[in-house]
């Protein structure tokens, strides 16, 4: 098994290179990069009162920057080199711990990401605990009480949550509970007077800002996890080994929790490692709706503003976490199912 996991760790290298090369090439050919943004900003400044006015084709120039200035900008951002040569330079900086500098804020990318990691971890960890802490017991209850009123009613509620995207759920929650009834704040992580509050007041303020985003985070995850738990448990309860154990006099409750449940947790364990990257990166649109300054919002703004160094920096972290999460999924499966032997 050790050899298998060693091979899996070695596969991280080519997979990481493939992911980053693909996205890096896309960023080079997508229009609207940092140079185009600077040209647009210069045009806006010229069209403002007191400016020199917009350039026209009769002046011999169609843009406010000269060809020499554009070439200097291309050289500064590395756009004057072939794509793979630029990728090699970028990869060398990444391996040395330098994720580059933002083309929008001119701050180090790693510093921008590091400031937002605790926020994303906070919401991601709470969301994952709620998903697993609610879906596993709910799936067990639905499997045991299959086709009862409890099963039918809970299925309707769970499917409604699955049919509505998380960011739409967030908008509805803000309209009802923040704007209409004013039970929770409209967004953000903390209130403006957070520093002046006592310990209990700070905890209360943080909880009030946490409730609605967490509900939006987990709304869509309940369905998949709940029905995965229910269906696998029902399959195991109908298996021969469980029916044989019950025929020998084993109570139904012990047949569920001692025999069928552990095998039913295997698909849940398979998905566990995949959630590692989701915990950190969060949801772009949900953080945008609630104005949470986490990695999700940073990634959303970076894509919109074509801030390619930040986009690539977030990609580096999320891809590494996803690849490591795949290995953790295999480890979880081996722990849950002793029959599994990776060779």
LINKASUL-V309093 format. One record per residue. SS is DSSP state (helix for helix, strand for strand, loop for the rest). Layout:
BEGIN
ss->{SS	SS}
END
This chain:
BEGIN
ss->{loop	helix	helix	helix	helix	helix	helix	helix	helix	helix	helix	helix	helix	helix	helix	helix	helix	helix	helix	helix	helix	helix	helix	helix	helix	helix	helix	helix	helix	loop	loop	loop	loop	helix	helix	helix	helix	helix	helix	helix	helix	helix	helix	helix	helix	helix	helix	loop	loop	loop	loop	loop	loop	loop	loop	loop	helix	helix	helix	loop	loop	loop	loop	loop	loop	loop	helix	helix	helix	helix	helix	helix	helix	helix	helix	helix	helix	loop	loop	loop	loop	loop	helix	helix	helix	helix	helix	helix	helix	helix	helix	helix	helix	helix	helix	loop	loop	loop	loop	loop	strand	loop	loop	loop	loop	loop	loop	strand	helix	helix	helix	helix	helix	helix	helix	helix	helix	helix	helix	helix	helix	helix	helix	helix	helix	helix	helix	helix	helix	helix	helix	helix	helix	helix	helix	helix	helix	helix	helix	helix	helix	helix	helix	helix	loop	loop	loop	loop	helix	helix	helix	helix	helix	helix	helix	helix	helix	helix	helix	helix	helix	helix	helix	loop	loop	helix	helix	helix	helix	helix	helix	helix	helix	helix	helix	helix	helix	helix	helix	helix	loop	loop	loop	loop	loop	loop	loop	loop	loop	loop	loop	loop	loop	helix	helix	helix	loop	loop	helix	helix	helix	helix	helix	helix	helix	helix	helix	helix	helix	helix	helix	helix	helix	helix	helix	helix	helix	helix	helix	loop	helix	helix	helix	helix	helix	helix	helix	helix	helix	helix	helix	helix	helix	helix	helix	helix	helix	loop	loop	helix	helix	helix	helix	helix	helix	helix	helix	loop	loop	loop	loop	helix	helix	helix	helix	helix	helix	helix	helix	helix	helix	helix	helix	helix	helix	helix	helix	helix	helix	helix	helix	helix	loop	loop	helix	helix	helix	helix	helix	helix	helix	loop	loop	helix	helix	helix	helix	helix	helix	helix	loop	loop	loop	loop	helix	helix	helix	helix	helix	helix	helix	helix	helix	helix	loop	loop	loop	helix	helix	helix	helix	helix	helix	helix	helix	helix	helix	helix	helix	helix	helix	helix	helix	helix	helix	helix	helix	helix	helix	helix	helix	helix	helix	helix	helix	helix	loop	loop	loop	loop	loop	loop	loop}
END
